Each structure stands twice: as C-alpha cells, then as structure tokens.
Amino acid sequence: MKKAFLVLEDGRVFPGEKFGADTENVGELVFTTNMCGYIETLTDPSYYSQIVLQTFPLIGNYGIIEADFEGPCCVRGYVVREWCDFPSNFRCQYDLDKFLKDKNVVGLCGIDTRQVTRIIREHGVMNAAICDSVPEDLSFIKNYKIKDAVLSVSRKEKTDYPAENEKYRATLIDYGAKNYIKKSLQMRGCSVTVVPATVSAEEILSDSPDGLVLPNGPGDPAENKYQIGQLEKLLGKLPIFGICLGHQLLALAAGSRTIKLQYGHRGANQPVRDLSGTRTYITSQNHGYAVDNASIKCGKLLFQNANDGTCEGIDYPDLMAFSVQFHPEASAGLLDTSFLFDRFIQMMAREGRSR
C-alpha cells in the first residue's frame, strides 16, 4: 500500500498507509466509538464532508452488505487502525477497500487512532487532510468549511413509500435521512412520503398528512434559515416527530438556540436519562451540535445526556410535537428507544388521523 499522511490543522502529522481510492482530501475530522455498524456509518448522510475516524481498532471484518446501506456515502475520508482484507460473513458481498474505491473515498490505515481521538477530545473537532506528502502551507486545511450541507444531501423530488395495511400517512422531510427511519414507520403501518428539504409548509399541508417526521442530517442547524421558517408555520398544525438534526431544527423553530459541542456525540453507547421516569437508555448518536438547555422556553426537557447533561429530547405537548437528539431506529446499534416511533403513531391516533 502507498504511504500517506493524516495532517491536522494544528500541524500534527500521522503517517499511515492509503487504501480505498487513490486520492487526497480535506474535511472536518470526527471520531465515532462504534464497535460495529461501520457500513451504516459510511452511508449516513450526516457525515457529509467529514473525515471519519473509527476508535475501534479492526474495521471491515464482516465486509460490505448493500442491504444495510442507510443512504449515499458522503464522507471525505476514512481513518482506521487496521482494515480487514479477508472479511467473513455469509451476507458479505465485497470488502471495505472495494467500497471506498467505488465511492472515490480515500482511506488511511496504520494510524494510532486512540492518540488522534485523545487530541480531538482535548482540543475539539478540527479540520484535517489525507495527503500523499506533508504540505508546507496548511491554510487550505484551516480555512475549510462545510457549506450547504442539507441541500447537498437532500433528494430533489417527492417520493412515496407505501406501507402494507396502511393506517397512517406521514410526510418525511429529507434533510439527509437514514433509510431505517422510513422503514421503522412503514413497519408500523405508516406510508411515508419523502419530500426535499426545499419543501414549503403550504405544500406539506396541502397533502393532508397524518403526521410529519423531521429526520437526521448534516451541518450546522442554525444555517437552515428557510427550513426553520417553514417549521414555524407547521408547529401546532399536525403531529411532529423530530430526530437528530430534525430535533435541533424544531427547537430553533420554537425559539431555542443551538450550540456546537467540543467533539460531538458519535457512537452507539451514549447514555440518555428519561427525565419523566427512572430509566437510562443506551442510544446511538451522530451529531456535533446540541440544543442549549438554558434557551428552552417552549416545551420541556424530555431526555438528558447522562455524561455531559446536554439536551437529548424536548416535549411540546401543546403543539402536538416531540423530538429526540439520538436515533431511535438505531439499526447500527440498539433498539432500546424504538418505542418512540410507537409514541408518534399513538399521537396521530389521538388526533383522530388514522385511516
């Protein structure tokens, strides 16, 4: 394999070996603590324009399985300690190297991923580049910014996904949605109409859906001024369920603020306390921003991160809405919080919206 370097914006350099596409790239460097689910990570649009580093040392041991894809591959680079070139799984179609080549994504192995993770935890998320040689001028790394993230990953046309024995119809705004969110609704008898992020509130209401789902997506939530404005018009008009970026956009529409976390929550082991009871759930998460607890004026805090106390969910009982920061569908990890989809279904039923 060809020698290459992970170059951080602060000038630190980590030599490794390149696999996947033979290219160079720059992006925002983030780490995820998943022990499995690398297929879902690589196909999660929320990682748009980011270089993803896996803390677990061996990646690729069960190969690539296209049925597990969550969406298009949007990462700009992939950093691992070791990748498995001989995967073993009866569902395996091909290996990680071929996947990265097919998607034109550069991979880097042989890196001390634990050391890089410690740097990010101490100094915060920073930009980085995967290069064939160490550049003298690092300005192109320092100046890199993620722009138009949601519009870059959102679909361009409306698409219908019917459910067997349809009981409800929901509209899902595609901010970069993972496929299993749609599937989780369909399994509960809810047909789903997926619409672009550029949809207007009037277009959504004209279809008379029984409920609205705001899914995950990439980037800084506060940049999505148009989308926030449309949600302001929709609050209180129909049942709404927000997930991840959708949770943040709903909070912004309700008058709260969002903040950027030092290194985000990315992994399948984030503990979340239910503030209305005594349970703590282990959740799957992928986000770099959070709703500022102190800014919540409309609604009440529903869930809270047990590690750092950040907002993990808000209930808006007077507006027929609730939202969570984590992923209740969690096909890469746990099913602890899948009951939240049932809560959304029950909300539509209470509003007399069943068919």
DRENDO-1510 file (C-alpha; in Angstrom, 1 decimal, always signed):
<recs>
REC; n; res; u; v; w
REC; 1; MET; +0.0; +0.0; +0.0 .
REC; 2; LYS; +1.0; +3.6; -0.7 .
REC; 3; LYS; +2.3; +5.8; +2.2 .
REC; 4; ALA; +0.1; +8.8; +3.1 .
REC; 5; PHE; -0.4; +11.2; +6.0 .
REC; 6; LEU; -3.1; +12.5; +8.2 .
REC; 7; VAL; -2.4; +16.2; +8.7 .
REC; 8; LEU; -4.3; +18.1; +11.3 .
REC; 9; GLU; -4.9; +21.8; +11.0 .
REC; 10; ASP; -2.7; +22.4; +14.1 .
REC; 11; GLY; +0.3; +20.9; +12.2 .
REC; 12; ARG; +0.4; +17.5; +13.8 .
REC; 13; VAL; +1.2; +14.7; +11.3 .
REC; 14; PHE; +0.4; +11.0; +11.5 .
REC; 15; PRO; +1.9; +8.7; +8.8 .
REC; 16; GLY; -0.1; +5.7; +7.6 .
REC; 17; GLU; -0.9; +3.7; +4.5 .
REC; 18; LYS; -3.5; +4.5; +2.0 .
REC; 19; PHE; -6.3; +2.1; +0.9 .
REC; 20; GLY; -9.6; +2.7; -1.0 .
REC; 21; ALA; -9.5; +5.5; -3.6 .
REC; 22; ASP; -6.0; +6.8; -4.5 .
REC; 23; THR; -6.9; +10.4; -3.9 .
REC; 24; GLU; -6.4; +13.2; -1.4 .
REC; 25; ASN; -9.0; +15.1; +0.5 .
REC; 26; VAL; -9.7; +17.6; +3.3 .
REC; 27; GLY; -12.6; +17.7; +5.7 .
REC; 28; GLU; -13.7; +18.1; +9.3 .
REC; 29; LEU; -12.1; +15.3; +11.4 .
REC; 30; VAL; -14.5; +13.5; +13.8 .
REC; 31; PHE; -14.4; +10.2; +15.6 .
REC; 32; THR; -17.0; +7.5; +16.3 .
REC; 33; THR; -16.9; +4.9; +19.0 .
REC; 34; ASN; -19.0; +2.2; +17.3 .
REC; 35; MET; -17.6; -1.3; +17.6 .
REC; 36; CYS; -19.7; -2.4; +14.7 .
REC; 37; GLY; -22.1; -0.7; +12.2 .
REC; 38; TYR; -19.3; +0.8; +10.0 .
REC; 39; ILE; -21.5; +0.2; +7.0 .
REC; 40; GLU; -24.2; +2.4; +8.4 .
REC; 41; THR; -21.6; +5.0; +9.4 .
REC; 42; LEU; -20.1; +5.1; +5.9 .
REC; 43; THR; -23.6; +5.5; +4.4 .
REC; 44; ASP; -25.0; +8.0; +6.9 .
REC; 45; PRO; -25.5; +11.4; +5.1 .
REC; 46; SER; -25.0; +13.1; +8.5 .
REC; 47; TYR; -21.2; +12.6; +7.9 .
REC; 48; TYR; -21.3; +14.8; +4.9 .
REC; 49; SER; -17.9; +16.5; +4.2 .
REC; 50; GLN; -16.3; +14.9; +7.3 .
REC; 51; ILE; -13.3; +12.6; +7.7 .
REC; 52; VAL; -14.4; +9.8; +9.9 .
REC; 53; LEU; -12.1; +8.1; +12.4 .
REC; 54; GLN; -13.0; +4.8; +14.0 .
REC; 55; THR; -11.8; +4.3; +17.6 .
REC; 56; PHE; -12.4; +0.5; +17.4 .
REC; 57; PRO; -9.1; -1.0; +16.1 .
REC; 58; LEU; -10.3; -3.5; +13.4 .
REC; 59; ILE; -12.8; -2.4; +10.8 .
REC; 60; GLY; -14.2; -4.3; +7.8 .
REC; 61; ASN; -14.3; -7.8; +9.3 .
REC; 62; TYR; -17.8; -8.6; +8.1 .
REC; 63; GLY; -17.4; -6.9; +4.7 .
REC; 64; ILE; -19.9; -4.7; +2.9 .
REC; 65; ILE; -23.6; -5.6; +2.7 .
REC; 66; GLU; -25.6; -3.2; +0.4 .
REC; 67; ALA; -28.9; -4.1; +2.0 .
REC; 68; ASP; -27.6; -2.3; +5.2 .
REC; 69; PHE; -26.8; +1.0; +3.4 .
REC; 70; GLU; -28.5; +4.0; +5.1 .
REC; 71; GLY; -28.1; +6.4; +2.2 .
REC; 72; PRO; -25.4; +7.7; -0.1 .
REC; 73; CYS; -21.7; +7.7; +1.1 .
REC; 74; CYS; -20.9; +11.4; +1.9 .
REC; 75; VAL; -17.6; +11.1; +3.9 .
REC; 76; ARG; -14.5; +12.7; +2.6 .
REC; 77; GLY; -12.1; +10.3; +4.2 .
REC; 78; TYR; -11.9; +7.2; +6.4 .
REC; 79; VAL; -9.3; +6.6; +9.1 .
REC; 80; VAL; -8.8; +3.3; +10.9 .
REC; 81; ARG; -6.1; +1.4; +12.8 .
REC; 82; GLU; -6.5; -1.7; +10.7 .
REC; 83; TRP; -8.8; -2.8; +7.9 .
REC; 84; CYS; -9.7; -6.4; +7.3 .
REC; 85; ASP; -8.9; -7.5; +3.8 .
REC; 86; PHE; -10.4; -11.0; +4.3 .
REC; 87; PRO; -13.9; -10.4; +5.7 .
REC; 88; SER; -16.0; -13.4; +6.9 .
REC; 89; ASN; -19.8; -13.2; +6.8 .
REC; 90; PHE; -22.4; -15.1; +4.9 .
REC; 91; ARG; -24.0; -11.8; +3.8 .
REC; 92; CYS; -20.8; -10.2; +2.7 .
REC; 93; GLN; -20.7; -9.0; -1.0 .
REC; 94; TYR; -17.3; -7.4; -1.1 .
REC; 95; ASP; -14.7; -5.8; +1.1 .
REC; 96; LEU; -14.2; -2.3; +2.5 .
REC; 97; ASP; -11.4; -1.4; +0.1 .
REC; 98; LYS; -13.6; -2.0; -2.9 .
REC; 99; PHE; -16.4; +0.0; -1.3 .
REC; 100; LEU; -14.1; +3.0; -0.8 .
REC; 101; LYS; -12.8; +2.7; -4.3 .
REC; 102; ASP; -16.3; +2.6; -5.8 .
REC; 103; LYS; -17.3; +5.7; -3.8 .
REC; 104; ASN; -14.0; +7.5; -4.5 .
REC; 105; VAL; -13.3; +7.9; -0.8 .
REC; 106; VAL; -9.7; +7.8; +0.4 .
REC; 107; GLY; -8.9; +5.5; +3.4 .
REC; 108; LEU; -5.9; +5.6; +5.7 .
REC; 109; CYS; -4.8; +2.7; +8.0 .
REC; 110; GLY; -1.9; +2.1; +10.3 .
REC; 111; ILE; -2.9; +5.3; +12.3 .
REC; 112; ASP; -2.8; +5.4; +16.1 .
REC; 113; THR; -6.5; +6.2; +16.2 .
REC; 114; ARG; -6.6; +6.3; +20.0 .
REC; 115; GLN; -4.0; +9.1; +20.1 .
REC; 116; VAL; -5.8; +11.1; +17.5 .
REC; 117; THR; -9.1; +10.6; +19.4 .
REC; 118; ARG; -7.4; +12.0; +22.6 .
REC; 119; ILE; -6.3; +15.1; +20.7 .
REC; 120; ILE; -9.8; +15.7; +19.5 .
REC; 121; ARG; -11.3; +15.2; +22.9 .
REC; 122; GLU; -8.8; +17.7; +24.4 .
REC; 123; HIS; -8.7; +20.3; +21.7 .
REC; 124; GLY; -12.1; +19.8; +20.0 .
REC; 125; VAL; -13.1; +18.9; +16.4 .
REC; 126; MET; -10.7; +20.3; +13.9 .
REC; 127; ASN; -10.1; +20.1; +10.1 .
REC; 128; ALA; -7.6; +17.6; +8.7 .
REC; 129; ALA; -6.4; +16.3; +5.3 .
REC; 130; ILE; -5.3; +13.0; +4.0 .
REC; 131; CYS; -2.3; +13.8; +1.8 .
REC; 132; ASP; +0.4; +11.9; -0.2 .
REC; 133; SER; +3.0; +14.3; +1.2 .
REC; 134; VAL; +3.0; +16.8; +4.1 .
REC; 135; PRO; +2.1; +20.2; +2.8 .
REC; 136; GLU; +4.2; +23.3; +3.8 .
REC; 137; ASP; +1.1; +25.6; +3.7 .
REC; 138; LEU; -1.7; +24.4; +5.9 .
REC; 139; SER; -4.1; +27.3; +5.1 .
REC; 140; PHE; -6.3; +25.1; +2.9 .
REC; 141; ILE; -6.9; +22.8; +5.8 .
REC; 142; LYS; -7.5; +25.6; +8.4 .
REC; 143; ASN; -9.9; +27.5; +6.0 .
REC; 144; TYR; -12.0; +24.5; +5.1 .
REC; 145; LYS; -15.8; +25.0; +5.9 .
REC; 146; ILE; -18.8; +22.8; +5.4 .
REC; 147; LYS; -21.4; +24.7; +3.4 .
REC; 148; ASP; -24.9; +23.9; +2.2 .
REC; 149; ALA; -24.8; +20.5; +3.9 .
REC; 150; VAL; -28.5; +19.8; +4.0 .
REC; 151; LEU; -29.2; +20.9; +0.4 .
REC; 152; SER; -26.2; +18.8; -0.8 .
REC; 153; VAL; -27.6; +15.5; +0.6 .
REC; 154; SER; -31.4; +16.1; +0.3 .
REC; 155; ARG; -33.3; +14.4; -2.6 .
REC; 156; LYS; -34.7; +16.6; -5.3 .
REC; 157; GLU; -38.1; +15.1; -5.9 .
REC; 158; LYS; -41.0; +13.8; -3.8 .
REC; 159; THR; -41.2; +10.0; -3.5 .
REC; 160; ASP; -44.0; +7.8; -2.0 .
REC; 161; TYR; -43.2; +4.7; +0.1 .
REC; 162; PRO; -46.4; +2.8; +0.8 .
REC; 163; ALA; -46.9; +0.5; +3.8 .
REC; 164; GLU; -48.8; -2.8; +3.9 .
REC; 165; ASN; -52.2; -2.4; +5.6 .
REC; 166; GLU; -51.8; +1.4; +5.7 .
REC; 167; LYS; -53.2; +3.0; +8.8 .
REC; 168; TYR; -51.5; +6.4; +8.6 .
REC; 169; ARG; -49.7; +8.6; +6.1 .
REC; 170; ALA; -46.7; +10.7; +7.2 .
REC; 171; THR; -44.5; +13.2; +5.4 .
REC; 172; LEU; -40.8; +13.0; +6.0 .
REC; 173; ILE; -38.6; +16.0; +5.1 .
REC; 174; ASP; -35.3; +14.7; +3.7 .
REC; 175; TYR; -32.6; +16.6; +5.5 .
REC; 176; GLY; -30.3; +13.6; +4.9 .
REC; 177; ALA; -32.5; +10.9; +6.3 .
REC; 178; LYS; -31.3; +7.4; +7.2 .
REC; 179; ASN; -33.3; +4.7; +5.4 .
REC; 180; TYR; -34.3; +2.9; +8.5 .
REC; 181; ILE; -36.3; +5.8; +9.8 .
REC; 182; LYS; -38.6; +5.4; +6.9 .
REC; 183; LYS; -38.6; +1.6; +7.3 .
REC; 184; SER; -39.4; +1.9; +11.0 .
REC; 185; LEU; -42.6; +3.9; +10.1 .
REC; 186; GLN; -43.6; +1.5; +7.4 .
REC; 187; MET; -43.3; -1.5; +9.7 .
REC; 188; ARG; -46.0; +0.2; +11.9 .
REC; 189; GLY; -48.5; +0.7; +9.1 .
REC; 190; CYS; -47.4; +4.2; +8.2 .
REC; 191; SER; -47.0; +5.1; +4.5 .
REC; 192; VAL; -44.3; +7.7; +4.0 .
REC; 193; THR; -44.0; +10.5; +1.5 .
REC; 194; VAL; -40.4; +11.7; +1.4 .
REC; 195; VAL; -40.0; +15.3; +0.2 .
REC; 196; PRO; -37.0; +17.6; -0.5 .
REC; 197; ALA; -35.6; +19.9; +2.2 .
REC; 198; THR; -36.8; +22.8; +0.0 .
REC; 199; VAL; -40.5; +21.9; +0.5 .
REC; 200; SER; -42.8; +24.7; +1.8 .
REC; 201; ALA; -45.2; +24.4; +4.7 .
REC; 202; GLU; -48.1; +25.0; +2.3 .
REC; 203; GLU; -47.0; +22.1; +0.1 .
REC; 204; ILE; -46.9; +19.8; +3.1 .
REC; 205; LEU; -50.3; +20.8; +4.5 .
REC; 206; SER; -51.9; +20.5; +1.0 .
REC; 207; ASP; -51.1; +16.8; +1.1 .
REC; 208; SER; -53.1; +16.4; +4.4 .
REC; 209; PRO; -50.6; +14.0; +6.0 .
REC; 210; ASP; -51.5; +12.5; +9.4 .
REC; 211; GLY; -48.1; +13.5; +10.8 .
REC; 212; LEU; -44.7; +15.0; +10.0 .
REC; 213; VAL; -41.2; +13.5; +10.6 .
REC; 214; LEU; -38.1; +15.6; +10.8 .
REC; 215; PRO; -35.1; +13.2; +10.4 .
REC; 216; ASN; -31.3; +13.5; +10.8 .
REC; 217; GLY; -29.0; +15.4; +8.5 .
REC; 218; PRO; -25.6; +17.1; +8.4 .
REC; 219; GLY; -24.1; +20.5; +9.2 .
REC; 220; ASP; -24.9; +23.5; +11.5 .
REC; 221; PRO; -28.6; +23.5; +12.2 .
REC; 222; ALA; -28.8; +27.3; +12.5 .
REC; 223; GLU; -27.7; +27.7; +8.9 .
REC; 224; ASN; -31.0; +26.3; +7.6 .
REC; 225; LYS; -33.0; +29.5; +7.8 .
REC; 226; TYR; -35.6; +28.6; +5.2 .
REC; 227; GLN; -36.3; +25.2; +6.8 .
REC; 228; ILE; -36.7; +26.7; +10.3 .
REC; 229; GLY; -39.1; +29.3; +8.9 .
REC; 230; GLN; -41.3; +26.5; +7.4 .
REC; 231; LEU; -41.4; +24.6; +10.6 .
REC; 232; GLU; -42.5; +27.7; +12.5 .
REC; 233; LYS; -45.6; +27.7; +10.2 .
REC; 234; LEU; -46.2; +23.9; +10.8 .
REC; 235; LEU; -45.9; +23.9; +14.6 .
REC; 236; GLY; -49.3; +23.0; +16.1 .
REC; 237; LYS; -50.9; +22.1; +12.8 .
REC; 238; LEU; -50.2; +18.4; +12.9 .
REC; 239; PRO; -48.3; +15.8; +14.9 .
REC; 240; ILE; -44.5; +16.2; +14.5 .
REC; 241; PHE; -41.6; +13.9; +15.5 .
REC; 242; GLY; -38.0; +15.2; +15.2 .
REC; 243; ILE; -34.9; +13.1; +15.2 .
REC; 244; CYS; -31.3; +14.4; +15.5 .
REC; 245; LEU; -31.0; +17.4; +13.1 .
REC; 246; GLY; -34.8; +17.4; +13.0 .
REC; 247; HIS; -34.8; +17.8; +16.8 .
REC; 248; GLN; -32.5; +20.8; +16.5 .
REC; 249; LEU; -34.5; +22.5; +13.7 .
REC; 250; LEU; -37.7; +22.0; +15.6 .
REC; 251; ALA; -36.1; +23.6; +18.7 .
REC; 252; LEU; -34.9; +26.6; +16.7 .
REC; 253; ALA; -38.4; +27.0; +15.2 .
REC; 254; ALA; -39.8; +27.0; +18.8 .
REC; 255; GLY; -37.4; +29.8; +19.8 .
REC; 256; SER; -34.4; +27.8; +21.4 .
REC; 257; ARG; -30.7; +28.1; +20.4 .
REC; 258; THR; -28.2; +25.5; +19.4 .
REC; 259; ILE; -24.5; +25.3; +20.3 .
REC; 260; LYS; -21.5; +23.4; +18.8 .
REC; 261; LEU; -20.2; +20.7; +21.1 .
REC; 262; GLN; -16.4; +20.3; +21.6 .
REC; 263; TYR; -16.2; +16.9; +19.9 .
REC; 264; GLY; -19.9; +15.8; +19.5 .
REC; 265; HIS; -21.6; +12.5; +20.3 .
REC; 266; ARG; -20.9; +9.8; +17.7 .
REC; 267; GLY; -21.3; +6.2; +18.6 .
REC; 268; ALA; -23.7; +3.5; +19.8 .
REC; 269; ASN; -23.0; +3.8; +23.5 .
REC; 270; GLN; -24.4; +7.2; +24.6 .
REC; 271; PRO; -26.3; +7.1; +27.9 .
REC; 272; VAL; -29.6; +9.1; +28.0 .
REC; 273; ARG; -31.7; +9.7; +31.1 .
REC; 274; ASP; -35.5; +9.8; +30.8 .
REC; 275; LEU; -36.4; +12.8; +33.0 .
REC; 276; SER; -40.0; +11.7; +33.4 .
REC; 277; GLY; -39.0; +8.3; +34.9 .
REC; 278; THR; -36.1; +6.4; +36.3 .
REC; 279; ARG; -34.7; +4.7; +33.2 .
REC; 280; THR; -31.4; +5.4; +31.4 .
REC; 281; TYR; -31.2; +4.2; +27.8 .
REC; 282; ILE; -28.1; +3.4; +25.8 .
REC; 283; THR; -28.5; +5.2; +22.5 .
REC; 284; SER; -26.9; +5.6; +19.0 .
REC; 285; GLN; -25.9; +9.1; +18.2 .
REC; 286; ASN; -24.2; +11.2; +15.5 .
REC; 287; HIS; -24.2; +14.9; +15.9 .
REC; 288; GLY; -21.8; +17.8; +16.5 .
REC; 289; TYR; -24.4; +20.3; +17.8 .
REC; 290; ALA; -26.9; +20.3; +20.6 .
REC; 291; VAL; -29.9; +22.4; +21.8 .
REC; 292; ASP; -28.8; +24.8; +24.6 .
REC; 293; ASN; -30.7; +23.7; +27.7 .
REC; 294; ALA; -30.8; +27.3; +29.1 .
REC; 295; SER; -32.6; +28.5; +25.9 .
REC; 296; ILE; -35.6; +26.2; +26.0 .
REC; 297; LYS; -38.6; +28.4; +26.6 .
REC; 298; CYS; -41.3; +26.4; +24.7 .
REC; 299; GLY; -41.7; +22.8; +25.7 .
REC; 300; LYS; -40.0; +20.9; +28.4 .
REC; 301; LEU; -36.8; +18.8; +28.6 .
REC; 302; LEU; -37.6; +15.2; +28.0 .
REC; 303; PHE; -34.2; +13.4; +27.9 .
REC; 304; GLN; -30.8; +14.4; +29.1 .
REC; 305; ASN; -27.3; +13.0; +28.3 .
REC; 306; ALA; -26.0; +11.2; +31.4 .
REC; 307; ASN; -22.4; +12.1; +30.6 .
REC; 308; ASP; -22.5; +15.9; +29.9 .
REC; 309; GLY; -26.1; +16.9; +30.7 .
REC; 310; THR; -26.8; +18.1; +27.2 .
REC; 311; CYS; -30.4; +18.2; +25.8 .
REC; 312; GLU; -31.4; +14.8; +24.3 .
REC; 313; GLY; -35.1; +15.4; +23.8 .
REC; 314; ILE; -37.9; +18.0; +24.1 .
REC; 315; ASP; -41.7; +17.5; +24.5 .
REC; 316; TYR; -44.1; +20.1; +23.1 .
REC; 317; PRO; -47.5; +18.8; +24.4 .
REC; 318; ASP; -49.4; +22.0; +23.4 .
REC; 319; LEU; -48.0; +21.8; +19.9 .
REC; 320; MET; -48.5; +18.1; +19.2 .
REC; 321; ALA; -44.7; +17.6; +18.8 .
REC; 322; PHE; -41.7; +16.0; +20.4 .
REC; 323; SER; -38.2; +15.4; +19.4 .
REC; 324; VAL; -35.0; +13.5; +20.4 .
REC; 325; GLN; -31.3; +14.0; +19.7 .
REC; 326; PHE; -30.5; +10.3; +19.4 .
REC; 327; HIS; -31.5; +7.7; +16.8 .
REC; 328; PRO; -34.4; +5.5; +18.0 .
REC; 329; GLU; -34.3; +3.4; +14.8 .
REC; 330; ALA; -30.6; +2.7; +15.6 .
REC; 331; SER; -30.1; -0.1; +13.0 .
REC; 332; ALA; -26.3; +0.1; +13.7 .
REC; 333; GLY; -26.8; -0.5; +17.4 .
REC; 334; LEU; -29.6; -0.7; +19.9 .
REC; 335; LEU; -33.3; -0.9; +19.9 .
REC; 336; ASP; -33.8; +0.5; +23.4 .
REC; 337; THR; -35.7; +3.5; +22.2 .
REC; 338; SER; -37.7; +2.2; +19.2 .
REC; 339; PHE; -40.8; +2.8; +21.3 .
REC; 340; LEU; -40.6; +6.4; +20.3 .
REC; 341; PHE; -42.0; +5.5; +16.9 .
REC; 342; ASP; -44.9; +3.9; +18.6 .
REC; 343; ARG; -45.4; +7.2; +20.6 .
REC; 344; PHE; -45.6; +9.1; +17.3 .
REC; 345; ILE; -48.2; +6.6; +15.9 .
REC; 346; GLN; -50.2; +7.0; +19.1 .
REC; 347; MET; -50.0; +10.8; +18.8 .
REC; 348; MET; -51.5; +10.6; +15.3 .
REC; 349; ALA; -54.2; +8.2; +16.6 .
REC; 350; ARG; -55.1; +10.6; +19.4 .
REC; 351; GLU; -55.6; +13.4; +16.9 .
REC; 352; GLY; -58.1; +11.1; +15.0 .
REC; 353; ARG; -55.8; +10.8; +12.0 .
REC; 354; SER; -56.0; +7.1; +11.4 .
REC; 355; ARG; -57.3; +5.8; +8.0 .
</recs>
